[in-house]
Amino acid sequence: MRIFIFFLLFFSWNWAIAQDLVILHTNDIHSHLMGFSPETEYSPLVNNNDSTLGGFARIAGYIKSERESNNDKLLTVDAGDFLMGTIFQTIELTKGFQLNLMHETGYDYIALGNHEFDYGPDSLAQIINNSKNNGPIPQLLCANFNFDKTPDAEKLKELFVNGTILPFDIFEKNNYRIGIFGIMGEKAANYIPGVYNAEFEKMNKAARKTAKHLKKNEKVDIVIALSHSGIYRDKKGNWKGEDITLGRKNNDIDIIISGHSHSKVKYPIQAGNTIVVQAASSGMYVGRIEVVFDSNGKPLFQYKLVEMNDTIIADKQTQKKIEAQIPIIEQSVLSSIGVNFDTPVLETSFDLTLNEQKAANSNLGPFVADAMYNWLNTENRPGTDIVAVAAGVIRDNIKKGEHGMQNINDIFNVMPLGLGYDSVPGTPLAKIHITGRELKRVTELILAVSDVRTSYYLYFSGMRVYANTDKGLFRKVKSIEIGNEREGFSPISLNKKDTTLYSVTANAYMIGFIGQLKKMSFGLVNVEPKNSEGEVQNPLDMIIDLDPEKKGLQEAKEWLSIYYYARGLDDVNGNGIPDIPQKYRNARNPIIQVHD
């Protein structure tokens, strides 16, 4: 009944009431400076001619229009993960650009998200310092970073000391005193790659302490939390997650602007005395909150999501600045593979998608796994028996759009995360050797946890698993076959006495995860990653070298494997651009269900 009354009041609020504050918010932009997808169809300076969403020129245009009508009432913020997700991120370590662009666009505050730490704390500091050398940047916020437990973060600590990053800030808009802080969620912090260490204090404790200080000591009129923590719907459709809990347990927070989970929140969620909002991801939407204070000083809210579609009047200068970065990307990243930024490199007549909540129904996952498998097993490549790809490392879909043409950024966006040990963008691939018995144990554990941790769902190429998923732990997998469609599949022995080794390729972080299974499973699963001779090795020493004869390590990359595989596909319609085969039109579940 309380929820009904809240929404009744919410929708009946008279729009004619002059708002006291207007807050625009985004989250999880992931360096999506161009609209998508496919990116080849994005034309922000011409309205009503494409179906792409997002793009910073559109966001800038929308913020500009709001500033013209609201001026000193306007606050623009982002709830973290502004970096890492497109090929534009590749210039951040050497040049810095996006933070300057966000400042020029009109952003006032940005919280740090987990993907800001993808390259490590010191690399994040380098990116921020690069940007500061270029000009002003928005105020960065994080209230629960733990320096005592994070070694090798001296450069980042300097940014906290000099105020570039603050735990919270206090400012005035339209004569109202506002307190704002950033917070990193516990689950989000766990997604920071294991090769880098970044520790955070418990979010609820830090948030409660900060919000209380702002409301009780600083006497602010409103407290805003930029919380990179996340929300989700349970099986009954109810909103759950760390930010819901945060709101219910903290009466001093008025608004939680949430990030991390990429959730599209159409209506504000009431969590205790707090409202929780989130604007999907990748700049496809901008959330808009109108705030009116009643006679008792209590804030009332009006909210909507604004789609950044082709009706938005984009800002020409912003688009011009973005396009000026393309020659830099072409020279520093794309010249090595002989590709121009705008040139179509792949064509599709259908969408390839992945929804983590329904991972088994994906046709993109199998395509990515097959791309790696086929590329590694052709020409003079190192070869592999099996490729495994986790759903969580696939970050974007391949959309047909109007014409089906994909440029290199559309390909890069599918698997954009990570930085190799060669300092080249993209997570490297690694190959280990394990027995059939070990392979079964790993598969069993993944099947057990993937319902809860959907990002762990695996797509295989080179392997077929026959399983009864209704059975209990370590009783699901009945048999495993390895091979391929061309040469056929053969069963392997799952007997613990059989020491035959099979090579498994995955990204280096996932391979490192396999080596930690004994600890993570409390001793239930013990897999010893081995080389081809059966010698136990550190998984991170098994990164694939594409040319052992050449000096240094020539790393195989996830996104490059998709590009090289795509380059060898047939050109069905004769237009000089390879086509995605029709066999990927439908989903292919890597687990074949059997019953006893």
N, C-alpha and C positions, 0 to 999 in steps of 0.2 A: 504493500500500500504506500509506503514511504517513497519507493522508487516512482510509482505512478504519479504521486503528488509533485515530486521533483520535476518530472518531465512535463506535467501539466503547466507548472509555473514557468518552466524553461521555454516552452513553445508559445505561451500566451504573453510573454514579456513584450511590451510595446516597443517595437523597433524605433518609434519616434523619439524615445528617450535618448538624450545626448550621452554618448559613452564617455567615461572618464579616461579609460586607457584602451588601446588596441594592441594586441600582441599577435605577431605573426611568428609561426614556428615551423621548422623542418627537423628532420632527423635522418640519419643513415643515408646521406647523399652519396657517399662512396665515389667521389670524384666524377660523378655523372654531369659533366659540364655541357654535354650535348644531349639533345632529346633522343629518345629511342622508342621502340625498335621496329624495323632496322634503322640504323643511324643514317644510312644512305638516303632516307626519305625525309630527314629532318630539315625543315626550311623555316626557321623561326621568323625571318623578316618578311615572309609572305603568309598572310592569314588564310585560314579555311582551305588549305590545299593538302594537308597530310593528317595522319591519325597518330602520330608520335606523341609521347607525353614527356614532360620535363624539359630540361635545358636551362642553363643559368641565365641566358638572355631573357627567357620568359619569366623566370623568378625575379630577375632584376627589374623587368618592366612592371610586374605586378607590385613589387615593393615600392617602386617609384610612384605609381598611381596612388597607393595608400598613403605615402608620405605627403603627397600634394593635398590630400583631403584631411589628414589627421595631424601632420606636422609633429608638434612636441608631445602628442599623446601616443606616438607609435614606438613600440619596442619590437625588435626582430632578433630571434634567437634560434640556435640549433642544438639538439640534444645528443650530438656526438656521432662518431663514425663519418665525419665529413670527408675523410680520405679513403683511399684503397678500394678500387673497383673498376677502373677503366685505365686505358693506356696513358691518360693525362698524369696519373700518379708517378709515372716513370721519371718525370723531370723534377720532382719535388726535392730529392736528396741533393741535387746539384744546383738547382735554380730557385725553387720555391715560387709559387704563383697563386695557388688557390686561396690561401688565407688573405692575400692582398685583394683578390677578386671579391671575396666575400665581404670584406670591409667596404670596398667601393660600391658593392651591391646594396649595402645598408645594414648588414648584420652587426648587432651590438655585442652579443655574447655567444660563445660556443663552448659546450662541455666537451671534455675528452672522452672518446669511446675506446673500446678495446682495439679496434683496427688502427687507431693512431699509433699503437705500439707494435704493429706488425714487423717493423724493421728494428725494434729495440728502443729502449728509452733514450739513449744518446743520439740515435738516428732521428727520433722525433724532435729532440732538441735542435739538431742540425737543420731539419726542415723549418722549424719555427724561426730560427735565427736567419736562415736564408730569406725567409719572407720579411722579417723585420728590416733586413738590409735593403729590401725593395721599397719599403714604405710602411704605412700603418696597417695593423691587423686588428681584428676584433679582440675583445678581452676574453681570454681563455679561463675556464673554470674547472677545478677538481678539488673536492674537499676531503677525499679519503685516500690519496696516494701515500704509501708507506715507504719513506726513504730508508728507515732503519733496516728493513728487510729486503731492500732492492739494491744490490751492489751495482757498481758501474753506471750510476745515474747522476754523476756530478754535474754534467752539463745541463741536465733537466732540472736539477736542484737550483741551479743559478737562476733559471727562469721563474721559479717560485719565489726566490729571494728578491729578485728585482721587480716582481709584480706582473710579469708577462702572463703568468698563470696564478690565479688567486683561488683560495677555497670558496670565497663568497665575495659579493660586492653589494654596496648600498648606493643608491642614486635616486634622483627625483625625476618624475615625469608629470607634467601638468599639475605640479604642486603636491603630488602624492609621493610618499616615501616608500621605495620598493627595495626589498631584499631578495637577492638571487644567489643560488649556489649550484655547483655541479657535483654529481655523485656517480661513481662507477658501481654497477651491480655486481653481485658475487658470481653469478653465472657468466656474465659478460667477461669478467676478469679471467675466468677459467679458459676462455677461448683465445687468450693471448698465446702465441706459439711457444711451445715448451723450450725452444732453443734460446729464448730470451726470458729474462726474469723481470717481472714487474708485479709488485705486491700492493694490495690495497687493504685498508682497514674495513671492518664489517660496515656495510652501507647503512643499515638501520641505526646503529649507534652513532655513526658520524653525522648522518642526516638529522637525527633527533637533537644532537648537541648543537649543530649549526642553526637549525630552524628556531630552536628555543632562544638562542642568543639573538637572532635577528628580531624575533617578535617581542621578547621580554626586555632585552637590554637596549637594543637599537630602536625599539618602538616603531618599526616599519608598519605601513598600512597593509601590505600584502607580501607574502613569501612565495617565491617561485622556485621550484626545484627542477633543474635540467638533469633528469635521471636516465643514465644509459643502463637500464636494467631490464625492462621489457614486460609485456603482458601477453596473454594468450587466452583463447576460449577453450574451456573444457568440453567434454563430450555432450554436456547438457546445454552448451552455449553460454555459460557464465564466464565472465572475465576473471582470470586468475593471474598470478605472477607477482614478482617482487615489488612492482610499483603499486599494485593494488594493496598488498600488505603494508607497504610504506605509508600509503595514505590513511589506511584504517588505524594505524598505530601512532600517527603523528598529527595531532590537532593543530600544530603551528604552521603546517604547510597548507597553503590555499590552492595552489595549482602545481600539478606534476606534469611537466612536458616530458613524455617518455620517449625512449629510443631503444635500439638493439633488436627488437623482435619484428620489425618491419610491419607492424600491425596498422591496418587502415581503420581508424576509429571515427565513425561518422557522427556519433553523438558523445558528449562528455560522459565519462564513467564516474559515478559517485562512489568514492571510497572513504567512508567516514565523513569528515567535514571537508574533504579534498576532492577536486575534480582531476581526473586523469585523462590526458589526450595524447594522441600520436598520429603522425601524418604519413603512414605507409613508409616508403623509402625512395631513394634515387631521385628525389626532387620531382616526383610525379604529382605531388600535392603540396600545398602550403596550408597549414591550419591557421584559422583566424579566430581569436578570442576577443570579444568585446567585454569590457569590465565596467560596471556601474556600482558605485558605493551607495548603499542606502543611508537613511538618516542616522543609523547606529554605527556607521562605518564598516558594515559588513559588505564584502564584495559579492555581486551577482554577475552571472556569466551568460553570454550569448555566444554560440560557437558554430562554425561551419568549416568544412574542408573545401578548398578551392582547387580544382583540377588545373594543372598547368598544361593545357591543351592548345590547339592551334587557333583558338579564339583570343588568346592572351596577346596583347600588343607587346612584343619583345623590345628590349633595349638594344639599339644598334651598336652603341659603343662597347657594351659588354661582349656581344658576339664578335666584334672586331678584335678585341683583346684575346678572346679564346682562340680564334682562328690564327692569330699571330704565333701561337705556341706550336702549331702543327709542323712547320718546317724544322723546329728544334727536335720534336719527337721523331720526325722522319730521319734526321741526321744521326741522332743518338741511339735510336732503337731499331728503326725499320730498315735502315740502309743495309744492315747485315743480311737481311733476307730478301732484299730487292723489291720491297713493296711500298707503294705510296699510301698515304693515309686514306684518301677518298676512293681508291680503286677497288671495285668489287672483286672479291677473291673467292666467293662461294655463292651458290644460288640454291634456294629451296622453294618447293611448291606447297609446303605445309609448315605448320608450327612445330618446333621441338621444345617441349616444356618440362619443367620439374616443379612439383609442389611437394615440399618436404613432408607435409602432413599426409600426403597420398603418394609416397615415394615409389611404391610398387607399380603405379600407373604411368610412370614417366617413359617417354621415348627419347628424351635427351640423355639421360644417364647411360643407357646402352650404346648410344652413338658415341659419346665421349670415351667410354671404355674400349669400344672397338677401334676408335681412332688411335689410341695409344698402342693397343695390341698390334694392329696392322702396321703402324709406322715402325715400331720396334722390331718387327719380324720381317722387314723388307730390306732389300739392298744389302748394305754392309752393317746394318744396325746390330746391337748386341743380342737381340732376341730375348724372349721371355715365354714361359709356359702360361702364365696367368697375369692379368691386369685387374686390379681392384680399385674402384673409385668410390669415395664416400659422398653421399648426397650433400653434405655440408660444405664441400669445397666447390660445388657448382653454384655460381652466383647469379647467373642471368640466363634467360631463355634465348633461343634463336627464333625470331618471329618472321613470318613471311611478309607481313605488311602488304603493300599494294603490288610490289614487283618482285619480291623475294630476294633481292640483292643484299649481300652482306659484305661490309668492309672489314679491314683487319681489326678495328676496335670492337665490332660486333663479335668477332672470334675471341679476342683477348678478354672481353667482358665475361665470357662463360667461366673462365678459370683465371682470375686476375691476381690472386693473392700471393703473397710471399716474395722473398728476395733470396736469390741463390748465394752460395758461398763465393761465387764469381762476381757478385755485385750486379748481376744482370737480373732485371725484374722477372718474377715468376718463380713458383715453387719448383725445385728440381725433383726429378724422379729417381727413386732408388730401387734396387733389386736385392732381395734376400732369397735364401734357399731354406726350405723347411720340409719336414716329412709329411706324408699323407695324414698321419695321425694328428700332427700339429695343425695342419690345415683344417681338419675337421673340428678341432677344439676351438680355433679362432672363429670359424664360421658359426659354430653353436653359440658362442658368446655374443657375437654380433646379432644373431637372430633373436637372442634373449633381450638385448638392450635397445634394439632399434625401434621398438614400439614406444619406448619412453624417450629415448634420445634419437629422434628421427634423423638428425644430421649424421648419425653413424650408419644409416642404411647403405648397403654396398651394392654396386653394380659390377658385374664380372664380365670379362671377355677371356676366352680360352678355357672356361670352366662352366660346367653345369652341375647344380646341386639339387639332389632329390631329397625332400624333407617333408616330414609331417609336423607342421608348425603348431599343432595342437598339443604336442607332447611337451614334457617338462624339460628342464635344463639338461643339456648334453644327451638328450634322447631324441632330438628332432632330426638330425641329419642321418639319412639312410645310406646314401652312396654319393660319390663325387666322380665326375668324368672330366677329363681334360682333352683339349683338341680344338678344332674349329669347323666351321660349316663346310669348308672346302675339302679338308682331309678327313673329316669325321671325328667322333669323340670316342675315347676309350676309358673304362673304369680304372681307378687307381686303388691300391691297397690302403686301408685305414687301420691296419694292424699295427700296434705299437712296436712290434718287433721288426717291422719292415723299415729299413733306413734309407730307402730311395728318396732322393731329394727332388723337389719341384721348385722352380723359380717363380717368385711372386713380385710383381712390380706395382708400386703405388707411389704417391708423393712422399717426400722424405719425412714430413711430419707424421704422416700415418704410419710409415714404417717404424719410426721411433716409438710410436704408440704401441705397436706390436711387441717391441722389446720390453715394455713396462707392464705387460698384461698380468704377470705373476703378482706384482704389487697391487695393481688395480682390482684384480679379481680375488684378492685375499688368498692367493695360493692355489686357486681352483684351476687356473690356466697358466702353464709355464711353456712359453715358446722361446727357443733359442735361435735367433737369426744367425744364419751361417752363410759362408761363401760357397762357391761351387765345389770346393774340396771338403766341405763339411766342417770347416773350422769356425767356431763361434766368433763373431765380430760385432763391434758397435754398428748398429744400423746406419748411422750417419756417415760411416766410412764406406758405405756401399752405394753411394750416389753414382748413377750411370755416367760413364765417360764416353761420349760419342766418338772420340778420336784419341785412343790411348797413345798413339804414336806422336801426337802433337803435345808440345809443352803445356803444362797446366791441366786443369780439369775443364773439359768441354761439356757442360751440364745439359742433360736432356730436360726440357721444361714441359709442363702440362699444356700451356696454351700453344706453344710451338708445335707440339705433337698433333694438335687438332688442325693447325694450319697446314702442316706438311702432309697429313693424311688427306685433307680436303683438296690439296693441289693435285693429288693423284687420282681423284674420282673422275668418273666419266662425265663428259660434256654431252648431256642428253639432247639438248635442243640446238647444238651447234653454234652457240653465240660466243664461244671462247671462254666460258666460265663454268667450272665444274659444278655438278648438281648433287645434292644429297639424295642417296638412293631411296626408292619408294619403300624398301623393307623397314625403314625407320618411321614410317607414317604412324604405325601403331606401337603401343608399349610392348616391351618384352620383359617379363618378370624373370630375373635371374634365378629365382627359386621355383623349382617345379614341384608342385604339391603332390604328395603320395599319401596313401592311407594304409595302415597295417591290415 
